[in-house]
Amino acid sequence: MLAADRPQRGIIRQRKGRRGIYSIDDAIPELVPVLSKAPAAAVSGEWAATTMQAGHSSSTGGYRDATGKPVSDASRDPLRVIGDVVERLDEATTERFNRVVVRWKKPALPFMRAQVTIETSFDQTIVPRGPDDPIYERAASARRAFWQSRGTVREGFAAERAAANVCAQTKWFGPHRRILAIDAPGKMILATDGLSTPWAGISEPENGVECELFMEFGAATLDAATIADWGTLLIDLGDLVADGYRVARDVENHGAILFCRLTEDYHPLTRIILSRDPRRIDGMPFGSVPLIRATAIAATERSRAAIPTRTGAHRRRARRWRNAALSFRRQAQGA
């Protein structure tokens, strides 16, 4: 195990931080009186906290009784003070750490002092992906290999709409927000290229929103301008999927969902259906991802189809799911 990965006990090497020199030996006396205001049934406590990661930090934990069961505690003081201690240690240390564990043990006798220990460690798995992480291009290469095995990918067509920010984020929360055009036997395919790229600024082992969209057209039915228009629509659909909640799961569960309305520019086509496709893209960083077919339909076709409709509640839940990535984006934009 590398030295940076080993738990550190006692004094962390000190440097002058914004609040001055501060060490674990300074933190323990601050925590003892706060944690000792424990519920009567509590005999121990453990809390885990992280330093600021992409604009987000966390503190969790609580007290336990003699049998090891959690003890309810209405006070927020332990989490608040532990969060402050972690922030001050992070400011004042030259040791590399991002995770802190605080343990409290009730004294055997009333006049004795409670035991509090603080351990710090570095956990690579919670480090947010930076703007130059090679995982992004691994995902892009896997998608391109998939489509190249099924046709000829047109070079130069995949024009992105707006560049990624300094944190490598677009509206799809990764650096890729583009469309691929693929010429296949008897048909032309447009496919999103980036929804399944792992999000920048977070550490979760997920392939973005876990899907990619595609549309199929007759090879001889579209001119260059019409292809560009459908590509723009597919970018817009990708934005809605990225801003949605578990779209791939809903499509998998229902087979197809009625997703959104079309403008009058597409008349007589009025709605978009997303439906399950049996193919999956292999070789992605965190497992294969499904393909979802996007199909434009007319109002008459909708009346004959019993298809579930996505609701605004799905999108509201999505915002809670993406808090870390969104805070990272806001942090970058304010820089």
Buried (B, 14 or more C-beta within 10 A) or exposed (E): EEEEEEBBEEEBEBEEBEEEEBBBEBBBEBBBEBBBEBBEBBBBBBBBBBBEBBBBBBBEBBBBBEEEEEBEBEEEEBBEBBBEBBBBBBBBBEBEBBBBBBBBBBEEEEEEEBBBBBBBBBEEEBBBBEBEBEBBEBBBEBBBEBBEEEBEBEEEBBEBBEEBBEBBBBBBBBBBBBBBBBEEEEBBBBBBBBBBBBBBBBBEEBBBBBBBBBBBBEEEEBEEEEBBBBBEBBBBBBBBBBBBBBBBEBBBEBEBBBBBEBEEEBEEBBBBBBBBBEEBBEBBBBEBBBBBBBBBBBEEBEEEEEBEEBEEEBEEEBEEEBEBBBBBBEBBEEE
